[in-house]
Amino acid sequence: MKNLTENEIVFAITVKDLQNEANEKIGRNLTGDEINIAKKGLEWGLLTDIDTVYNAIFDEMINYEDTK
């Protein structure tokens, strides 16, 4: 596995990803205003309970190490 740099992006959602989802769900591309609304919603949703996500990740890592 390659070494990661400190500033490397770990997870990203691009406008293209968002447009693909919009086309799947509502059958069209989003406007600029709609993209801004989606961006705010994604940020809120992903950051709302980030501690739970981190705890789950670290628990899984610890359990993985224990099975080695």
Backbone as CSV, one residue per row, in Angstrom:
resi,resn,N_x,N_y,N_z,CA_x,CA_y,CA_z,C_x,C_y,C_z
1,MET,0.852,-1.179,0.000,0.000,0.000,0.000,0.890,1.233,0.000
2,LYS,0.491,2.229,-0.778,1.310,3.440,-0.853,1.171,4.270,0.416
3,ASN,2.192,5.047,0.697,2.142,5.954,1.838,1.306,7.172,1.474
4,LEU,0.461,7.590,2.398,-0.383,8.752,2.174,0.311,10.002,2.683
5,THR,0.063,11.108,1.998,0.603,12.376,2.471,-0.382,13.007,3.441
6,GLU,0.095,13.915,4.238,-0.735,14.550,5.265,-1.930,15.292,4.687
7,ASN,-1.780,15.884,3.515,-2.852,16.690,2.924,-3.646,15.954,1.852
8,GLU,-3.449,14.658,1.732,-4.157,13.888,0.722,-5.646,13.780,1.064
9,ILE,-6.479,13.901,0.061,-7.924,13.787,0.260,-8.262,12.326,0.485
10,VAL,-9.042,12.050,1.533,-9.428,10.692,1.881,-10.787,10.355,1.277
11,PHE,-11.678,11.324,1.180,-13.022,11.112,0.657,-13.477,12.392,-0.018
12,ALA,-14.093,12.264,-1.181,-14.576,13.454,-1.881,-15.826,13.135,-2.678
13,ILE,-16.688,14.110,-2.796,-17.848,14.031,-3.671,-17.714,15.195,-4.645
14,THR,-17.611,14.888,-5.917,-17.444,15.928,-6.924,-18.812,16.391,-7.433
15,VAL,-18.818,17.519,-8.136,-20.044,18.006,-8.760,-20.529,16.956,-9.765
16,LYS,-19.601,16.311,-10.468,-19.981,15.247,-11.404,-20.711,14.118,-10.672
17,ASP,-20.185,13.714,-9.502,-20.862,12.686,-8.698,-22.278,13.137,-8.335
18,LEU,-22.395,14.378,-7.899,-23.682,14.937,-7.499,-24.654,14.981,-8.683
19,GLN,-24.153,15.395,-9.843,-25.006,15.447,-11.031,-25.452,14.042,-11.451
20,ASN,-24.558,13.063,-11.348,-24.926,11.678,-11.669,-26.052,11.202,-10.751
21,GLU,-25.947,11.506,-9.465,-26.991,11.123,-8.513,-28.300,11.837,-8.830
22,ALA,-28.210,13.128,-9.164,-29.416,13.892,-9.495,-30.093,13.307,-10.730
23,ASN,-29.312,12.964,-11.725,-29.886,12.381,-12.933,-30.566,11.054,-12.643
24,GLU,-29.964,10.268,-11.754,-30.567,8.989,-11.364,-31.863,9.190,-10.582
25,LYS,-31.845,10.135,-9.642,-32.971,10.322,-8.714,-34.086,11.194,-9.275
26,ILE,-33.720,12.302,-9.954,-34.756,13.233,-10.413,-34.758,13.436,-11.934
27,GLY,-33.858,12.763,-12.624,-33.875,12.776,-14.083,-33.348,14.024,-14.757
28,ARG,-32.558,14.824,-14.048,-31.990,16.037,-14.656,-30.777,16.504,-13.862
29,ASN,-30.003,17.404,-14.497,-28.887,18.038,-13.794,-29.405,19.100,-12.836
30,LEU,-28.616,19.377,-11.828,-28.946,20.426,-10.861,-28.469,21.780,-11.360
31,THR,-29.161,22.818,-10.937,-28.719,24.188,-11.220,-27.616,24.549,-10.226
32,GLY,-26.978,25.682,-10.444,-25.955,26.158,-9.513,-26.496,26.352,-8.110
33,ASP,-27.696,26.936,-8.014,-28.317,27.138,-6.698,-28.598,25.802,-6.017
34,GLU,-29.084,24.836,-6.794,-29.368,23.509,-6.232,-28.093,22.806,-5.777
35,ILE,-27.011,23.002,-6.518,-25.725,22.412,-6.115,-25.281,23.010,-4.783
36,ASN,-25.459,24.312,-4.611,-25.104,24.951,-3.330,-25.943,24.399,-2.181
37,ILE,-27.234,24.186,-2.431,-28.106,23.596,-1.408,-27.625,22.187,-1.079
38,ALA,-27.304,21.419,-2.116,-26.823,20.043,-1.909,-25.512,20.041,-1.134
39,LYS,-24.631,20.972,-1.453,-23.336,21.059,-0.755,-23.550,21.312,0.740
40,LYS,-24.427,22.244,1.064,-24.720,22.523,2.473,-25.311,21.295,3.157
41,GLY,-26.223,20.614,2.457,-26.836,19.413,3.021,-25.834,18.294,3.231
42,LEU,-24.947,18.102,2.278,-23.914,17.068,2.422,-22.987,17.383,3.586
43,GLU,-22.551,18.629,3.671,-21.672,19.023,4.773,-22.355,18.803,6.114
44,TRP,-23.615,19.215,6.215,-24.351,19.033,7.465,-24.486,17.547,7.778
45,GLY,-24.925,16.777,6.796,-25.157,15.353,7.018,-23.903,14.587,7.377
46,LEU,-22.827,14.903,6.691,-21.586,14.166,6.932,-20.888,14.604,8.213
47,LEU,-21.112,15.828,8.647,-20.445,16.319,9.854,-21.308,16.234,11.103
48,THR,-22.602,15.965,10.943,-23.516,15.950,12.077,-23.068,14.995,13.166
49,ASP,-22.674,13.810,12.798,-22.286,12.822,13.804,-20.962,12.165,13.457
50,ILE,-19.986,12.985,13.099,-18.693,12.481,12.664,-18.000,11.678,13.764
51,ASP,-18.260,11.999,15.050,-17.642,11.234,16.138,-18.077,9.770,16.098
52,THR,-19.333,9.518,15.790,-19.816,8.139,15.681,-19.105,7.417,14.537
53,VAL,-18.932,8.112,13.423,-18.238,7.513,12.279,-16.793,7.198,12.646
54,TYR,-16.092,8.159,13.241,-14.707,7.914,13.646,-14.611,6.769,14.648
55,ASN,-15.499,6.731,15.626,-15.475,5.646,16.611,-15.662,4.294,15.930
56,ALA,-16.584,4.205,14.987,-16.810,2.950,14.269,-15.573,2.551,13.475
57,ILE,-14.944,3.518,12.828,-13.729,3.238,12.055,-12.630,2.715,12.967
58,PHE,-12.394,3.399,14.075,-11.304,2.999,14.962,-11.602,1.679,15.658
59,ASP,-12.869,1.434,16.004,-13.243,0.133,16.571,-12.965,-0.985,15.581
60,GLU,-13.305,-0.755,14.319,-13.048,-1.769,13.303,-11.551,-2.018,13.139
61,MET,-10.755,-0.962,13.190,-9.300,-1.111,13.079,-8.745,-1.923,14.239
62,ILE,-9.231,-1.622,15.447,-8.764,-2.344,16.637,-9.166,-3.811,16.539
63,ASN,-10.410,-4.078,16.138,-10.871,-5.463,15.998,-10.092,-6.194,14.913
64,TYR,-9.745,-5.515,13.842,-8.963,-6.113,12.766,-7.574,-6.496,13.287
65,GLU,-6.953,-5.598,14.038,-5.626,-5.876,14.596,-5.671,-7.048,15.561
66,ASP,-6.762,-7.171,16.325,-6.893,-8.273,17.280,-7.038,-9.625,16.608
67,THR,-7.493,-9.663,15.345,-7.685,-10.929,14.653,-6.433,-11.391,13.939
68,LYS,-5.421,-10.588,13.884,-4.164,-10.975,13.205,-3.393,-11.977,14.008
